Amino acid sequence: MTNSYQCQGAVEKKSALRIFFGAFVEKLCKPATHIVFAALGGPLLGAAATAGVLEEAPAVPSGNDISLQEVLFETRDDASRVARFRYVMPLLRQGIAFTEIEEDFFHLCIGVAVPYLAVSEEKVDQVIISMADRETEFGVMTHLAQQYFEAFSVQDGTCIWEGF
């Protein structure tokens, strides 16, 4: 996992470790009005720590080991905002079917994404949870990785499955 902040187009990369521990960002993205920020200071850091927000290896219903690769925020051409929570589950390499981990996606949305968005005060129109068998670069097609995705809208503190 990288601890660097990068800005590629309208996508903001935020390392889970930096977000969780409240590191301050010194890098600005272009255009100048688009600032990458993820500092959780003072009481917000305490709230994040007690809520278990953005654990590196959260427990999921399937019982499989997963790790958080990164959280990305994207502003689409229609001005809608998307939060992407990207996870790695190495066991996918062994041919686990989607149905075996299906509940993990909702669990991560309601148990990680919703609390994180509340603490970070990020406003988004959609949450996308992804699982891959290895770390992948966002937006780069790879035929080597096994990946699954689920999309949710968040309304009144709950996740509503949108399906792809």
N, C-alpha and C positions, 0 to 999 in steps of 0.2 A: 504494500500500500504506500502510495506516495504521500508526503506531507506538504507538497507544494500546491499553491493556488494557481490555477491557470484559467484563462478566459479564452474560449474558442467561439467566436461569433457571439451568439446570445446565450451561451451555456456557461454557467458558473460551476466550476468544480470546487468542492469543499471536502477536505479530508476529515473523516470522522474524528480522528484524534484532535485535530486543531479546533473543530467545532466544539467538541465535548470539553476540552480543557481551556477554551476561551482565548485562543491565540488571536492576536490582532493582525488584521490584514493591511499590508502597506501597498498593495498593487491595485492600480485602477485599470479598468478595461476601457476600450474605446467603443462607442463614443464616451466622452468624458462624463456624461450624465449617468452612465451605467457603472455603478460601483459594486465591486464584489465585497461583501461584508459577511462576517460570521462570528463576530466576537460575542461571546456569552459571558458577560461580566457580572460581578456582584450577585444580587439575588437570583438572576436568571441562571447562573452557573449552578447555584445550589439547588434550584428547582430541577434543572436537567439531571443533576447527579442523583437526586432522590427519586426521580421518576424512572431512572434507568434508561433514559433516552439515549439512543445511538450506541448501544452496547456493541462492542466489536464482534461478539459471538452470541447473539440472542438465542434463547431456547425457542424452538418451534414445535408444533404439534406432531410432526413426523418423527421427531427425536433425532433427526440428522444434524450433523455439524455444519454450521454455516458461518460465514464471516462477512462483515460489511466491507465492500470494496470502496464505495463512495456514494455521496449524495450530490445530485446535479439539479440545478434549477434552470429552466429554459423558458424563454418568452418566445412564443410562436408568432408567425406573421400576423395572425388575427388578434394579437395582444393577449391571448390566453396564456396562463402560466402553468407549467408542469413541474412537479417534483419527482425526480427519479431516485429511487432507493435501490442501489445495485449490490446484489449479494453474490457470494461465491459458495457453492456447495459441491466440493470435489466428488462426492459420491455419485453425482449425475453421470460421471464417466462410466459407471458400471451399468448404465441403462435403466435407471429409475424412471418409471412412467410418471407423467404429469399427475395422474390421479393419486399417486402415492404422496405427493407434496402439495396438492391443491389447497388444503386448509392452511398451509404455511403462509400463503400470499395474503389472505384476509387477516390472519394473525399479525403479520408484520405491518400491514396497513393500520389496523386499529390499535395495535400495541406499541408500535414504534413511530410510524409516520405521523399519525394524528397528534400524539403528545409532542413530538419534535416540532411540528408546524406551530403548535400552540406556544411552545416555549420560545421558538425562534421568531415568532410573529410574522412568519412568511405566509403570504396569501397565495393560494394556488387553485386552479380550476380542476386539476387532475393529478392523481398520484399514480405512478407506474412503479410496480415492484418487479424486479427481474432477478432471476437466478441463473447462474452460469457455472459450468464445471471448472472454470478457471478464470482468472482476471482477464478482461478484454478491454480494449480501448473503445470508448464510447464513439459510436458512429462509424466504426470501421468494421466492415463485413469480414467475418472469419468462418470458414467452413469446418474448422477444427473444434470449435466450442459447441457444446450442447447448451442451449439456452431456453428458458421459459419466461413468459411475461404475463402480467395481469394488470389491468387498468381499473382505477376506482375514482369516483368523484367523492368528495368529502362534504357531507352536509350534516349540520347539527352534531358534530363530534363523532360521526360514524362513517364508515366506508361503504359505498354503494358500488357493487361490481358493475363495470361497464363492458367488459369482455372485448376481445379483439376480433 
